[in-house]
Every structure is written in C-alpha cells, then in structure tokens.
Amino acid sequence: MKHRTEDLALFGGPPAFLHNRRVGRPNQGDRARFLERMNRVLDNEWLSNMGPLMYEFEERVAQLVGVRHCVSLCNATVALQMLVGDATTGGAPDDEVIVPALTFPATAHAVRWRGLRPVVCDVNPVTGLIDPDAVEALITPRTRAIVGVHLWGQPCDVLRLEKIAESNGLRLFFDAAPALGCTHGDRPLGGFGHAEVFSFHATKVVNAFEGGAIVTDDDALAARMRAVRNFGFGPDGLVELLGTNGKLSEAAAAMGLTSLDALEDNIAHNRAMYEAYLAALSGVPGVRVLEYDPQHRNNHHYMMINVEEQGAGVHRDLLLEVLRAENILAQPYFRQAMHQLRPYADESPAPLPHAERLCGQLLALPTGPGVSTTDVEVIGDVVRAAVALSGEVTARRRTEPAGATGA
Ligand SMILES: Cc1ncc(COP(=O)(O)O)c(C=O)c1O
C-alpha cells in the first residue's frame, strides 16, 4: 500500500507493476487450435470471399444469440453503415437517425457516413444507456431509425424502444458491439429490434483481429445484407444493390472461432474479477463500481467505475494519470459525448447533461484473462491511495509540471 505521494509512481515511486495491466488485451484463445485452423485455411487455398470458416463462425454466433441469421462482416462500423443505408433507401439527405450521446464515435459516424443526420440523444444518468423518453421527444417526420447501444454489455430498454419504433414506423437497431454473451432477462442480446450489430475487434470479448456481424431474424434483411457486403452481388451473380466490401476473411474467422471457444471461460474469469474489484474498491469515497441489474447477464468484459470528483477529491483524468504511471493502463470511456465531437459540433446541439457528466467520470479498469485477483487488489490499493492522498496529489500535479516528477 502506498502511504505518501512520493510512493506513487507519478511522483517518482516504484510502479505497482513492472509489466502493463491493460484494458482490451486480446482474447486469443488456444493458440494450437488457431494454428490448426490457419493450416486448414491455407490448405483450402480459400482466404476470403465466403469461405467455410466464415460460414462456421456465422453458424456458431447465430446459435449463441438464438437468431436465424448472422451476416459476418469486416467490422461493426461497416455493419452499422449497411443497416443505416438499408433503413433510409430512397430517403433524403436530411433524414435523421437517433443515436445516444454516450457511445463510441462509430455509432454516429456510420449515420453521417451514409449522408444522413445523426440526432444525438441524452442517456440515463446511472446506466448511461439511451433514454427512451429522450428518444420519443426527438422523433420528427424526418426520423427514419433509432440506434440503441448496449453499453458495457448492459441491455438498453429494448422492449420500450421496440414499442416506440413500432408505433412511429421506425427501424430499430442495436449497436451491441460490446455485448456478445450478455442477455436481457433470459434472452441473449442480438435478438432485439430489426437487427443488432456485434464487433469482433481485437479488443472485444470475442476477437477476430477485426470483424463484425449483423444478426437478425428478418430473412429479407439478411439476404440484402449478404448482397451488400459483397459489392451488391445477388445469388445469380448480378449486381442488384448498392454494395460495399464488408467481407470477413478466413484468417479472421479462424481467430473468431478460436476466441469464441474461450468465451464462457473468459466471462467466468471476468465475473470473478468484477467481484474482486467490488471488494477491492468498497468504501473508497467517490469511487463506485458500475453495478448491473442482476436480471440480466453481463459479460463483464468492461470493468467500469464512476469517479465523482467531489467525493473522491480527485478528477477521473488525474486518477487515470496516477494509474498509468503505475503501469495500470485504464481507459476513459468516453472523453467526449457524441455531440461534442468536432464533426458534429457545428450542429449547435443542446446540452446533454447526463452524457456530458458521465464523460468526465467513467473509467475502465484492466480485466480479462491477463488480470488476476492479486492484480485487482494492487489496483484497488492504488485507487484507494490516490483518493486518500487526493488533496496533495491534486496540489502537486498543479504545481509540478508533467515530466518534472519523472512520470
Ligand atoms: C459501441 C461501439 N460501436 C461500434 C464500434 C466499432 O466497432 P469496429 O471496431 O468493429 O468497427 C465499437 C468499437 O469499439 C463500439 O464500442
């Protein structure tokens, strides 16, 4: 335990870890299985363009999620672009898509990239999820679709959003990029709205180097998405739709399958780390582990805390600096709400107080198979020390310029 500011690595003390503990270390699964699959890929001499491993991956994901169709893709951003484009075919450039203010930029970028207007909506002050009342208030005759985001694997208010979408004749999609293996009640996320999107980026709970998928029970939508991901080619080999190149390669599918094999073990480990963090951070003033509704299953891939400066005496960003100096590579999710990002700031949006506040408070701590309960105890001690010494830490940081301390 560090008792003086001098003990903190930020002020010259020895770091808590020699090697980084970080957020988003890839879940690679069993290397021998991966190499075996890669040998199959090379033996097949079929590296991309809807190969056998890609179909196997799609089948596994569809089965896990309990939907009829999984259309695998090169990433989740392209998946969102494809869905938004499909929802607005024949529409006008000022068509609107409602997106939450608290999300990764890809959610809004996908809308703008298709030439449409993302209408940014405030979130629930506790969960950070899209607020259905705020969604209703933003619907106009130009609204075409709503995109909810299952942040940190928590389910959006899916049933209420389905009702709102239905009564207003809107498409409803969920950006489930962080939420594979999570549920709403007993039902896996992935089966709500008209379609949902997963990401299999290297940092996600299932990793395919880069990858994504649209999952849906809508046969016609799935058929269109299969054509769109392959330049618009239909089953007869003729181009029937405006397409793109969204295909998942066989190497990506080989990694995706191997990472998927490890999913349940990883979730069990993450859950144990979550419990360890609850204990390690209990009673630290102003620092709260995000607690999830026990009716729903979370994959605990993101270990989120909320740092309230007034209680903790230290701002989230300064705590982040303290942690990073200790080789604890936490991540602020997110630094800015969607309407504050430069590409959207020219639209002079109204303030969205809940999302803006959360953007200054939320922090993801390291978890995953590379993190042990002992690590969590050490990380908890550093957070506890930073808060206990917050007055001095803040004062020293103000007077000592970055770098002067050797940090
Ligand atoms: C909520 C959300 N949406 C979309 C994406 C984009 O996913 P991809 O990197 O697969 O394009 C991410 C990635 O982190 C995300 O967190």
The ligand as a Tripos MOL2 file, in Angstrom:
@<TRIPOS>MOLECULE
LIG
   16    16     1     0     0
SMALL
NO_CHARGES

@<TRIPOS>ATOM
      1 C1        -20.3150    0.8260  -29.2290 C.3       1 LIG1
      2 C2        -19.4020    0.5690  -30.3870 C.ar      1 LIG1
      3 N1        -19.8730    0.6410  -31.6390 N.ar      1 LIG1
      4 C3        -19.0930    0.3950  -32.7010 C.ar      1 LIG1
      5 C4        -17.7660    0.0690  -32.5530 C.ar      1 LIG1
      6 C5        -16.9300   -0.1410  -33.7730 C.3       1 LIG1
      7 O1        -16.5530   -1.4710  -33.9080 O.3       1 LIG1
      8 P1        -15.4850   -1.9060  -35.0230 P.3       1 LIG1
      9 O2        -14.1500   -1.5560  -34.4870 O.co2     1 LIG1
     10 O3        -15.6790   -3.3960  -35.1570 O.co2     1 LIG1
     11 O4        -15.8030   -1.1800  -36.2720 O.co2     1 LIG1
     12 C6        -17.2330   -0.0360  -31.2850 C.ar      1 LIG1
     13 C7        -15.8140   -0.3810  -31.1200 C.2       1 LIG1
     14 O5        -15.2110   -0.2520  -30.0920 O.2       1 LIG1
     15 C8        -18.0580    0.2230  -30.1590 C.ar      1 LIG1
     16 O6        -17.5880    0.1460  -28.9070 O.3       1 LIG1
@<TRIPOS>BOND
     1     1     2 1
     2     2     3 ar
     3     2    15 ar
     4     3     4 ar
     5     4     5 ar
     6     5     6 1
     7     5    12 ar
     8     6     7 1
     9     7     8 1
    10     8     9 2
    11     8    10 1
    12     8    11 1
    13    12    13 1
    14    12    15 ar
    15    13    14 2
    16    15    16 1
@<TRIPOS>SUBSTRUCTURE
     1 LIG1         1 GROUP 0 **** ****
